[in-house]
Amino acid sequence: MKLTTLRSCREISAFVLAREDRALSFAERWAIRLHFLMCEACPRFEKQVLTMRQAMSNWRNYRDSDSDEPK
C-alpha cells in the first residue's frame, strides 16, 4: 500500500462529503484522521455535515408523519 502525503483541507472536505455517498478506502479514512490531528477547521466542518444530515433526517421524518394526517 502506498503511503499518502498530507492532504489539503479541500481534499479532506471532499472525503468528508464523499463519505455520505460511498464507503471510503482505508487510505482515505487514514488521511482524514491524520489531517484532523493537525487542523481545527476540518473537524468543525465534519460536525456541520453531521448536523445537517441529522436535521434533514428529522425534517424528512416530520414531513412523513405530517402527511399521514388528513387535512
MODELLER restraints for C-alpha pairs under 7 A, 6 or more apart:
rsr = mdl.restraints
at = mdl.atoms
rsr.add(forms.Gaussian(group=physical.xy_distance, feature=features.Distance(at['CA:6:A'], at['CA:31:A']), mean=6.94, stdev=0.5))
rsr.add(forms.Gaussian(group=physical.xy_distance, feature=features.Distance(at['CA:6:A'], at['CA:35:A']), mean=6.91, stdev=0.5))
rsr.add(forms.Gaussian(group=physical.xy_distance, feature=features.Distance(at['CA:7:A'], at['CA:31:A']), mean=6.74, stdev=0.5))
rsr.add(forms.Gaussian(group=physical.xy_distance, feature=features.Distance(at['CA:7:A'], at['CA:35:A']), mean=6.91, stdev=0.5))
rsr.add(forms.Gaussian(group=physical.xy_distance, feature=features.Distance(at['CA:9:A'], at['CA:42:A']), mean=6.66, stdev=0.5))
rsr.add(forms.Gaussian(group=physical.xy_distance, feature=features.Distance(at['CA:12:A'], at['CA:32:A']), mean=5.99, stdev=0.5))
rsr.add(forms.Gaussian(group=physical.xy_distance, feature=features.Distance(at['CA:13:A'], at['CA:42:A']), mean=6.87, stdev=0.5))
rsr.add(forms.Gaussian(group=physical.xy_distance, feature=features.Distance(at['CA:15:A'], at['CA:28:A']), mean=6.98, stdev=0.5))
rsr.add(forms.Gaussian(group=physical.xy_distance, feature=features.Distance(at['CA:16:A'], at['CA:46:A']), mean=6.45, stdev=0.5))
rsr.add(forms.Gaussian(group=physical.xy_distance, feature=features.Distance(at['CA:36:A'], at['CA:42:A']), mean=6.45, stdev=0.5))
rsr.add(forms.Gaussian(group=physical.xy_distance, feature=features.Distance(at['CA:36:A'], at['CA:43:A']), mean=5.99, stdev=0.5))
